[in-house]
Every structure is written in structure tokens, then in C-alpha cells.
Amino acid sequence: MTRILLLGAGRSASSLIQYLLRYAPLEHWQVSIADVNPAHLAPVLATHSAYAQAISFDVAQVEQLDVLVPAADIVISMLPALFHPLVAQACVRYGRHLVTASYVSPEIQLMEADARAAGVALIMECGLDPGLDHMSAMRALSEIRQRGGVLTSFKSYCGGLMAPNSEGENPWKYKFTWNPRNVVLAGQSTAKYLENGHPRFIPYQQLFARTQVLTVPGYGEFEGYANRDSLSYRQPYGLESIPTILRGTLRRPGYCAAWHALVRLGLTDDTVHLGNSAAMTWQELIEAYLPVATSGSLPERVATYLGLQPQGLEMAMLTWLGLFTNRPLVLPDATPAQLLELLLTEKWQLAEGDHDMIVMQHLFDFTLNGQPHRRTSSLVVLGDDATHTAMAKTVGLPVGMVVRRLAQGKIAPRGVVIPTLPDIYEPILDELAADYNIHFEEHEFALD
């Protein structure tokens, strides 16, 4: 029997839990799901009590890890990323494997030697992005190399969006399908990438003003903006000498320009506290960020201040959020980012009947027999409902599949591991395609 411990059962864990419960009786697993509010799991686990249980777990009480981790063989952490080092330390201390969907942090990378010595695999970055992006890119890169292709450019974009039939009257064409705070604070470090052999840097203040338009077959146009540090992916992808590499995030056209307006207004700032903000309204907050003026309505003065068309799409999107209303801010001594997050959590909440959509696209430029070629690899996944979202499927299913193969003894590496090895990504991509119809659409053509 393999004992599996899942820490965290939030919105991204629904498909993972389904997967664990599906295979628990077949693979002889005992599954424990630890969450701060385990009561909501009762209906899900009602018919699985022979091999699954819910446990109360508060991540603030770190000492609980010393009880839960030793009682498991494999630990899955779906907690916020800042808690992963604590979980990883406990896993190394007690000789237990760890699987997560989050990035390898510097703190966890420092555990490499200790994890190897303990015979422990800390398998990170095996969700959607990071995760499926690694797996699908490595498969395509391997195929191109096997044919003798020489890579000259690699660009990869991913976004969690709304399905076309759920965009409705929302001009942003976006709602939250994962942590709202992460969305509000996205991109707040300089983006780094490589273009034609030259390093490029985009500071946060300009990030959403510099976008690229992409077309995904059957789903139209999207905007991509650079994401974090693309340069760090050269080594794990075997692209140390490639002239161009960029990783980015996808949104529908118009989103980035409107978000750039929020950045310029100062509403994504999470460093300054506004004192008695609970006594203010949104209209008063926006007014406080503008130069003193004696004429013109608030929307007109915002448009002038930002250089936007008063009747343009960006202003319509800001107006739709309610920035120019007498709606109270509510939160005391909050940062602008906290206030914006609270507002967006209501405005961008998934409604009954909504379906989200995951879109990922890789673009590979390479030469083959002296001829330039381009290959696009595109993935679109639609959510089933507001619980079993596309985000939950594409994050949770790969995590579950990694756990299953780890429990079967089919993943050999120890230490800090990401899924760039064919023994990991090939069977997972095959299972996703065969059992869940999650697959990439490939197109290739010669360039003039």
C-alpha cells in the first residue's frame, strides 16, 4: 500500500482529487487530503471512505508537518508556493517524496544534495505552466533535433482565460480561475529574454505596453506579454546557444492596454499602505492619484492623464470595473493592490454556467537542410464547470500522473527534478491525450 498525502484542496485541486480517488482502489493507495476546511470534502469523499480521508490542516501550524509527513510515502503540496520550502524540508527530513506544480525556488534548489542523500525526489513544476509547457516543448524539441533541425528561436505562451461562450458582457474577457493575488501582482519584476542574440529587459512599468499578437487555430487572436526570466530555461531545454528565447502570458486583445492603465494609475502597487482607506470610495481613490484639476469629469481627466481616448476600449474597461463610482473601498489601511484584488474578486468571479479556457502555444523556428521552418504547437482546453475548470484539469492531472508513476517506481531520478526527461513527459502526454483528450495541435511550414 502507498500512502499519499495531499496538502491543500483549493480551487486548483478538484481534478487532482478526482484522479487520486479514481486510481486509489486500483493502485492500492491510501489517500489523506489535508485542508484548512476539510468539511467541504465530505460530499466528494462520501463513497471513497475505504481508501480516502479528509484531515484538518492549518499551514500556520508548522509542527503538524512532523505528524503528517512521516505517515505518508508521497506528499503532494497544493499550498501557496511560499510554503513549499517548509514542506520540502519535512520531506527530506523524513525521507518522503514531494510533488508540486510550482516553480523550483532558490530555497528548494539548495536542498538538492540533501534530497539526493536521503533518496528523495522533490518533483517540481509538473502542473500547467510550469509543467505541461516543459513536457510539450521538450517533446517537440526532441522531434525537431532527431530530424536534424537546428533551433533558432523558441517562444512559449500560456494563459488561463474564459471560453468564448462565457465571455459575455465582460470587456476584459477574463475571470479568476486561480489565485487572484497572483494575477494582480503578475509581472512585478523585470522580464528577461533573448532576441537575435541580444538580451532584452522589460521593466514592470512597460511590461503590458509591449505585447505580441498570436493566432490560435479556431480561437482567434491573443496578446502575449513576456513572463519573468526566460533566460533560465535555456539550460534545462538544451538551448544554451539559441539566439531567441521568450516565455510569456496570454490574454485577449485589449486586456494588456487596460492593465497597463491600472499600473500607471498606481493601483497594482503592493508596497504602500493608504491609511484610512476604508473611509474612501473608489472615485475618491482615483481622484487622489490624479493631478489637481478644476474642470472635467473624473473619467475625462483619467483619459487625459493616461493619454487614452475617452470613448476608447481601455476607458470602457476601467469604467466597467467601477473605478469611477462611489463604491466604498471597505478595507482599512490597505495597499492599492489589495483594494484592486478585492474589487476584481467580485467583478471577475466565475458565475454558474461559466466555462474557463486554457490556451498554450509554442513557436519553434529552426533550419532544416538549410531551409528555415516554423512549427507551432497549440493547446486549448475548456473547463467543464466552475469547479472542474480547465485550470484545475491542466494543473491537477499532470500532478496526479506524476504521483502515479512515482508510486509505481517508474521515476528514477532523485534530488530536485522537473519534467524535462522523456521517461516522465512521454507517458504523461500520452495519457492526457488518450484519456482526457488534452493534446497539442501541431502545424509546420517552410518560411520564405
TORVO-982624 format. One record per residue (C-alpha): residue number from 1; x, y, z; residue in one letter. Coordinates in steps of 0.001 Angstrom, whole numbers, always signed. Layout:
N
PT voro      xx      yy      zz dodren
PT  NUM       X       Y       Z      a
...
REM end
This chain:
448
PT voro      xx      yy      zz dodren
PT    1      +0      +0      +0      m
PT    2   +1231   +3500    -887      t
PT    3    +230   +6317   +1456      r
PT    4    -406   +9609    -345      i
PT    5    -820  +12927   +1463      l
PT    6   -2323  +15918    -356      l
PT    7   -1750  +19251   +1368      l
PT    8   -4296  +21829    +193      g
PT    9   -7628  +21259   -1529      a
PT   10   -8329  +24644   -3096      g
PT   11   -9800  +25539   -6465      r
PT   12   -6920  +24052   -8478      s
PT   13   -7128  +20655   -6756      a
PT   14  -10550  +19372   -7896      s
PT   15   -9320  +17343  -10893      s
PT   16   -6289  +16119   -8974      l
PT   17   -8550  +14790   -6208      i
PT   18  -10748  +13064   -8781      q
PT   19   -7672  +11426  -10298      y
PT   20   -6363  +10236   -6924      l
PT   21   -9752   +8781   -6000      l
PT   22  -10056   +7066   -9374      r
PT   23   -6770   +5214   -9019      y
PT   24   -6611   +4697   -5239      a
PT   25   -8502   +1353   -5230      p
PT   26   -6755    +170   -8411      l
PT   27   -3239   +1059   -7260      e
PT   28   -3785    +230   -3564      h
PT   29   -3314   +3784   -2299      w
PT   30   -4444   +5265    +980      q
PT   31   -5159   +8952    +317      v
PT   32   -5251  +11626   +3008      s
PT   33   -6402  +15113   +1985      i
PT   34   -5369  +17825   +4440      a
PT   35   -7087  +21197   +4215      d
PT   36   -7872  +24130   +6466      v
PT   37  -11584  +23480   +5796      n
PT   38  -11969  +19704   +5353      p
PT   39  -15766  +19835   +5734      a
PT   40  -16195  +20805   +2073      h
PT   41  -14582  +17489   +1095      l
PT   42  -17251  +15342   +2766      a
PT   43  -19525  +15059    -307      p
PT   44  -16534  +14269   -2525      v
PT   45  -15181  +11525    -257      l
PT   46  -18537  +10056    +821      a
PT   47  -18253   +6985   -1424      t
PT   48  -14486   +6580   -1046      h
PT   49  -14112   +6180   +2719      s
PT   50  -12356   +2809   +2412      a
PT   51   -9248   +4424    +937      y
PT   52   -9560   +8212   +1402      a
PT   53   -9958  +10574   +4324      q
PT   54  -10021  +14319   +4991      a
PT   55   -7807  +15858   +7664      i
PT   56   -7839  +19306   +9246      s
PT   57   -4589  +21118   +8492      f
PT   58   -3538  +24708   +9123      d
PT   59    -291  +25573   +7372      v
PT   60    +387  +28195  +10029      a
PT   61    +862  +25328  +12497      q
PT   62   +4120  +24071  +11026      v
PT   63   +4506  +21369  +13671      e
PT   64   +1649  +19438  +12014      q
PT   65   +4043  +18563   +9188      l
PT   66   +6066  +16499  +11648      d
PT   67   +2988  +14348  +12188      v
PT   68   +1528  +14167   +8678      l
PT   69   +4651  +13819   +6510      v
PT   70   +6174  +10760   +8263      p
PT   71   +2812   +8990   +7897      a
PT   72   +2957   +9281   +4079      a
PT   73   +5102   +7838   +1305      d
PT   74   +4402  +10611   -1221      i
PT   75   +3414  +14173    -348      v
PT   76   +1637  +16463   -2810      i
PT   77   +1690  +20167   -1982      s
PT   78   -1012  +22345   -3492      m
PT   79    -358  +25024    -888      l
PT   80    +713  +28564   -1828      p
PT   81   +4262  +28455   -3170      a
PT   82   +5800  +30260    -198      l
PT   83   +5061  +27205   +1981      f
PT   84   +6752  +24655    -293      h
PT   85  +10218  +25014   +1285      p
PT   86   +8774  +24057   +4689      l
PT   87   +7063  +21015   +3199      v
PT   88  +10181  +20069   +1223      a
PT   89  +12335  +20299   +4349      q
PT   90   +9971  +17933   +6162      a
PT   91  +10015  +15523   +3199      c
PT   92  +13820  +15428   +3146      v
PT   93  +13933  +15097   +6939      r
PT   94  +11655  +12059   +6909      y
PT   95  +12708  +10579   +3566      g
PT   96   +9416  +11184   +1735      r
PT   97   +8914  +12142   -1919      h
PT   98   +7312  +15501   -2814      l
PT   99   +5341  +16513   -5904      v
PT  100   +4205  +20086   -6636      t
PT  101   +3027  +22234   -9534      a
PT  102   +5105  +25260   -8507      s
PT  103   +8418  +26678   -9667      y
PT  104  +11686  +25487   -8157      v
PT  105  +12546  +28225   -5686      s
PT  106  +16133  +29064   -4703      p
PT  107  +15378  +27650   -1234      e
PT  108  +14331  +24295   -2661      i
PT  109  +17216  +24191   -5139      q
PT  110  +19563  +24394   -2143      l
PT  111  +18053  +21111    -901      m
PT  112  +19306  +19192   -3959      e
PT  113  +22238  +17468   -2252      a
PT  114  +20314  +16643    +926      d
PT  115  +17389  +15241   -1084      a
PT  116  +19717  +13018   -3114      r
PT  117  +21434  +11810     +47      a
PT  118  +18044  +10963   +1545      a
PT  119  +16926   +9153   -1626      g
PT  120  +14095  +11643   -2039      v
PT  121  +12612  +13063   -5236      a
PT  122  +11407  +16664   -4996      l
PT  123   +9467  +16783   -8267      i
PT  124   +8549  +20379   -9051      m
PT  125   +6961  +22266  -11960      e
PT  126   +4654  +19450  -13099      c
PT  127   +1336  +21286  -13412      g
PT  128    +336  +23506  -16344      l
PT  129   +2799  +26393  -16521      d
PT  130   +5242  +25314  -15307      p
PT  131   +4628  +21692  -16238      g
PT  132   +2812  +20918  -19472      l
PT  133   +4840  +23680  -21093      d
PT  134   +8058  +21782  -20268      h
PT  135   +6679  +18435  -21352      m
PT  136   +5199  +19514  -24671      s
PT  137   +8138  +21747  -25569      a
PT  138  +10680  +19024  -24823      m
PT  139   +8779  +16500  -26959      r
PT  140   +8673  +18906  -29926      a
PT  141  +12309  +19973  -29470      l
PT  142  +13376  +16329  -29395      s
PT  143  +11472  +15567  -32608      e
PT  144  +12991  +18572  -34399      i
PT  145  +16508  +17619  -33301      r
PT  146  +16046  +13992  -34360      q
PT  147  +15286  +15228  -37887      r
PT  148  +18465  +17315  -37908      g
PT  149  +16802  +20675  -37269      g
PT  150  +18813  +23480  -35684      v
PT  151  +16755  +25725  -33400      l
PT  152  +16998  +29489  -33950      t
PT  153  +14002  +30712  -31919      s
PT  154  +11731  +29332  -29202      f
PT  155   +8751  +31253  -27850      k
PT  156   +6174  +29824  -25479      s
PT  157   +2955  +31442  -24222      y
PT  158    +195  +30305  -21878      c
PT  159   -2926  +31877  -20421      g
PT  160   -5933  +30996  -18306      g
PT  161   -8919  +32723  -19942      l
PT  162  -12651  +32453  -20468      m
PT  163  -14179  +30183  -23099      a
PT  164  -15676  +32238  -25952      p
PT  165  -19237  +31355  -24900      n
PT  166  -18583  +32619  -21348      s
PT  167  -17008  +35996  -22119      e
PT  168  -20431  +37672  -22054      g
PT  169  -20560  +41421  -21434      e
PT  170  -17209  +41441  -19636      n
PT  171  -14963  +43651  -21823      p
PT  172  -11830  +42186  -20161      w
PT  173  -12845  +38686  -21360      k
PT  174  -11203  +37409  -18201      y
PT  175  -12193  +35956  -14817      k
PT  176  -10257  +34382  -11969      f
PT  177   -9572  +30661  -12287      t
PT  178   -6605  +30681   -9916      w
PT  179   -5142  +32771   -7100      n
PT  180   -6418  +36383   -7572      p
PT  181   -3456  +37882   -5731      r
PT  182   -1019  +36256   -8156      n
PT  183   -2897  +37826  -11066      v
PT  184   -2881  +41297   -9507      v
PT  185    +846  +41121   -8755      l
PT  186   +1828  +39396  -12018      a
PT  187   +4943  +40645  -13725      g
PT  188   +6213  +42867  -10913      q
PT  189   +9833  +42043  -11661      s
PT  190  +11805  +42852  -14794      t
PT  191  +11111  +40413  -17640      a
PT  192  +14257  +38988  -19234      k
PT  193  +14540  +37274  -22596      y
PT  194  +16843  +36906  -25592      l
PT  195  +16162  +38218  -29106      e
PT  196  +18501  +37655  -32059      n
PT  197  +21396  +37067  -29696      g
PT  198  +20786  +40245  -27657      h
PT  199  +19476  +40314  -24072      p
PT  200  +16220  +42217  -23632      r
PT  201  +14800  +43573  -20389      f
PT  202  +11307  +44963  -19822      i
PT  203  +10664  +46751  -16514      p
PT  204   +7263  +46278  -14909      y
PT  205   +6200  +49821  -15831      q
PT  206   +6420  +48901  -19548      q
PT  207   +5600  +45187  -19458      l
PT  208   +1957  +45426  -20518      f
PT  209   +2724  +48001  -23230      a
PT  210   +4993  +45617  -25164      r
PT  211   +2987  +42673  -26451      t
PT  212   +2972  +40263  -29362      q
PT  213    -148  +39123  -31240      v
PT  214    -594  +35359  -31676      l
PT  215   -3261  +33375  -33526      t
PT  216   -4526  +30052  -32205      v
PT  217   -6396  +27881  -34744      p
PT  218  -10131  +28011  -34122      g
PT  219   -9896  +30581  -31308      y
PT  220   -8635  +33773  -32913      g
PT  221   -6118  +36315  -31707      e
PT  222   -4431  +36711  -28345      f
PT  223   -1881  +39106  -26855      e
PT  224   +1281  +37764  -25263      g
PT  225   +3492  +39619  -22797      y
PT  226   +6904  +38497  -21536      a
PT  227   +6901  +36472  -18330      n
PT  228   +9613  +36516  -15690      r
PT  229  +13087  +35201  -16572      d
PT  230  +13031  +33370  -19901      s
PT  231  +16833  +33056  -19893      l
PT  232  +16767  +30461  -17123      s
PT  233  +15095  +27963  -19476      y
PT  234  +17993  +27724  -21917      r
PT  235  +19884  +25135  -19880      q
PT  236  +17041  +22731  -18932      p
PT  237  +15754  +22810  -22526      y
PT  238  +19225  +22320  -24018      g
PT  239  +19010  +25686  -25798      l
PT  240  +22156  +27348  -24439      e
PT  241  +23169  +28684  -27868      s
PT  242  +19742  +29654  -29226      i
PT  243  +19555  +33300  -30451      p
PT  244  +15931  +33920  -29368      t
PT  245  +14025  +32570  -26382      i
PT  246  +10945  +34057  -24717      l
PT  247   +8235  +32774  -22402      r
PT  248   +5054  +34762  -21980      g
PT  249   +1469  +35010  -20755      t
PT  250   -1617  +35176  -22989      l
PT  251   -4620  +37468  -22695      r
PT  252   -7378  +38517  -25084      r
PT  253   -6741  +41697  -27135      p
PT  254   -7319  +44863  -25089      g
PT  255   -6553  +43362  -21684      y
PT  256   -2890  +44369  -21620      c
PT  257   -3504  +48010  -22579      a
PT  258   -6189  +48340  -19880      a
PT  259   -3988  +46642  -17273      w
PT  260   -1161  +48993  -18268      h
PT  261   -3535  +51837  -17368      a
PT  262   -4064  +50313  -13902      l
PT  263    -291  +50065  -13467      v
PT  264    +208  +53711  -14479      r
PT  265   -2520  +54821  -12074      l
PT  266    -670  +53049   -9258      g
PT  267   -3442  +50563   -8464      l
PT  268   -1205  +47465   -8605      t
PT  269   +1232  +48846   -6012      d
PT  270   +1507  +46486   -3037      d
PT  271   +4184  +48428   -1147      t
PT  272   +2351  +51468    +213      v
PT  273    -479  +51419   +2772      h
PT  274   -3133  +54094   +2333      l
PT  275   -4082  +54702   +5968      g
PT  276   -7801  +55214   +6446      n
PT  277   -8742  +53726   +3076      s
PT  278  -11959  +52188   +4447      a
PT  279  -13441  +55682   +4655      a
PT  280  -12815  +56338    +949      m
PT  281  -14678  +55451   -2217      t
PT  282  -13178  +54258   -5479      w
PT  283  -13910  +57637   -7016      q
PT  284  -12011  +59367   -4219      e
PT  285   -9078  +56969   -4515      l
PT  286   -8721  +57561   -8260      i
PT  287   -9048  +61300   -7679      e
PT  288   -6206  +61127   -5150      a
PT  289   -3880  +59694   -7778      y
PT  290   -4524  +62472  -10325      l
PT  291   -3001  +65948  -10540      p
PT  292   -5224  +68682   -9093      v
PT  293   -7733  +69904  -11675      a
PT  294  -10662  +72312  -11673      t
PT  295  -12696  +71081  -14636      s
PT  296  -13740  +67913  -16424      g
PT  297  -15332  +64723  -15138      s
PT  298  -13189  +62123  -13396      l
PT  299  -13211  +59701  -16380      p
PT  300  -12285  +62558  -18729      e
PT  301   -9360  +63591  -16541      r
PT  302   -8161  +59971  -16225      v
PT  303   -8260  +59629  -20003      a
PT  304   -6271  +62835  -20425      t
PT  305   -3761  +61843  -17723      y
PT  306   -3159  +58436  -19335      l
PT  307   -3338  +59631  -22937      g
PT  308   -6357  +57426  -23710      l
PT  309   -9378  +58025  -25911      q
PT  310  -12301  +58993  -23600      p
PT  311  -14623  +56689  -25528      q
PT  312  -11994  +54025  -26219      g
PT  313  -11898  +50376  -25147      l
PT  314   -9443  +50928  -22290      e
PT  315  -11644  +53549  -20631      m
PT  316  -14701  +51331  -21125      a
PT  317  -12874  +48530  -19319      m
PT  318  -11873  +50787  -16411      l
PT  319  -15424  +52112  -16162      t
PT  320  -16855  +48569  -16160      w
PT  321  -14751  +47777  -13086      l
PT  322  -16473  +50593  -11176      g
PT  323  -13395  +52769  -10627      l
PT  324  -15384  +55979  -11057      f
PT  325  -18205  +55159   -8654      t
PT  326  -18969  +55928   -5004      n
PT  327  -18486  +52289   -4069      r
PT  328  -16703  +52130    -648      p
PT  329  -13203  +50686    -525      l
PT  330  -14059  +48813   +2715      v
PT  331  -10539  +47632   +3635      l
PT  332   -8702  +49712   +6282      p
PT  333   -5054  +50676   +5764      d
PT  334   -4827  +48549   +2631      a
PT  335   -2427  +48729    -285      t
PT  336   -3815  +49704   -3707      p
PT  337   -3144  +46139   -4898      a
PT  338   -5206  +44699   -2030      q
PT  339   -8078  +47043   -2841      l
PT  340   -7905  +46146   -6532      l
PT  341   -7821  +42438   -5700      e
PT  342  -10971  +42757   -3575      l
PT  343  -12776  +44597   -6362      l
PT  344  -11680  +42170   -9077      l
PT  345  -12553  +39128   -6961      t
PT  346  -16178  +40221   -7246      e
PT  347  -16101  +41502  -10828      k
PT  348  -14116  +38536  -12184      w
PT  349  -15822  +35748  -10261      q
PT  350  -16863  +32662  -12205      l
PT  351  -20643  +32553  -12477      a
PT  352  -22856  +29486  -12627      e
PT  353  -22569  +28078  -16119      g
PT  354  -19248  +29758  -16900      d
PT  355  -16500  +27786  -18600      h
PT  356  -12861  +28745  -18489      d
PT  357  -10247  +28023  -21137      m
PT  358   -6543  +27247  -21100      i
PT  359   -4553  +28306  -24158      v
PT  360    -900  +27418  -24693      m
PT  361   +1187  +27920  -27805      q
PT  362   +4833  +27196  -28601      h
PT  363   +6537  +28672  -31659      l
PT  364   +9711  +26962  -32875      f
PT  365  +11862  +28447  -35633      d
PT  366  +14574  +26152  -36975      f
PT  367  +16605  +25406  -40062      t
PT  368  +16334  +22019  -41736      l
PT  369  +18646  +21210  -44655      n
PT  370  +19412  +24917  -44939      g
PT  371  +15709  +25890  -45181      q
PT  372  +14069  +27992  -42417      p
PT  373  +10978  +26364  -40911      h
PT  374   +8403  +27243  -38285      r
PT  375   +6436  +24839  -36131      r
PT  376   +3534  +25857  -33909      t
PT  377   +2223  +23653  -31136      s
PT  378   -1135  +24792  -29729      s
PT  379   -3245  +23522  -26837      l
PT  380   -6792  +24595  -25967      v
PT  381   -8637  +23033  -23022      v
PT  382  -12162  +24019  -21952      l
PT  383  -13469  +23717  -18408      g
PT  384  -16458  +21556  -17528      d
PT  385  -17944  +23968  -14967      d
PT  386  -16934  +26408  -12232      a
PT  387  -15464  +23577  -10128      t
PT  388  -13819  +21325  -12687      h
PT  389  -12181  +24116  -14600      t
PT  390   -9692  +23867  -17425      a
PT  391   -7145  +25308  -14988      m
PT  392   -7861  +22568  -12449      a
PT  393   -7584  +19877  -15131      k
PT  394   -4342  +21078  -16668      t
PT  395   -2702  +21740  -13284      v
PT  396   -4021  +18750  -11359      g
PT  397   -3999  +15902  -13867      l
PT  398    -269  +16070  -14688      p
PT  399    +487  +16243  -10951      v
PT  400   -1640  +13142  -10363      g
PT  401     +40  +11294  -13221      m
PT  402   +3495  +12090  -11858      v
PT  403   +2390  +10771   -8457      v
PT  404   +1054   +7583  -10019      r
PT  405   +4281   +6866  -11885      r
PT  406   +6341   +7727   -8806      l
PT  407   +4287   +5296   -6725      a
PT  408   +4827   +2621   -9401      q
PT  409   +8597   +3114   -9177      g
PT  410   +8812   +4420  -12758      k
PT  411  +10529   +7727  -11934      i
PT  412  +14145   +7066  -11033      a
PT  413  +15864  +10474  -10525      p
PT  414  +16328  +11774   -7008      r
PT  415  +17000  +15309   -5817      g
PT  416  +15235  +18313   -7346      v
PT  417  +13518  +17163  -10561      v
PT  418  +11451  +18908  -13249      i
PT  419   +9634  +17012  -16045      p
PT  420  +12087  +17581  -18905      t
PT  421  +13057  +13894  -19114      l
PT  422  +11318  +11699  -21719      p
PT  423  +10695   +8947  -19164      d
PT  424   +8492  +11439  -17319      i
PT  425   +6861  +13526  -20046      y
PT  426   +6205  +10944  -22775      e
PT  427   +3773   +8701  -20816      p
PT  428   +2072  +11717  -19223      i
PT  429   +1443  +13441  -22552      l
PT  430    +178  +10128  -23961      d
PT  431   -2183   +9574  -21020      e
PT  432   -3540  +13120  -21216      l
PT  433   -4295  +12676  -24912      a
PT  434   -5751   +9173  -24690      a
PT  435   -7855   +9505  -21515      d
PT  436   -8680  +13218  -21344      y
PT  437   -8432  +14484  -24944      n
PT  438   -5818  +17024  -23816      i
PT  439   -3409  +17247  -26725      h
PT  440   -1446  +19739  -28789      f
PT  441   -2284  +20634  -32391      e
PT  442    +872  +20796  -34470      e
PT  443   +1471  +22816  -37639      h
PT  444   +4728  +23131  -39551      e
PT  445   +5673  +25050  -42676      f
PT  446   +8711  +26336  -44510      a
PT  447   +9494  +30043  -44266      l
PT  448  +10367  +32142  -47293      d
REM end
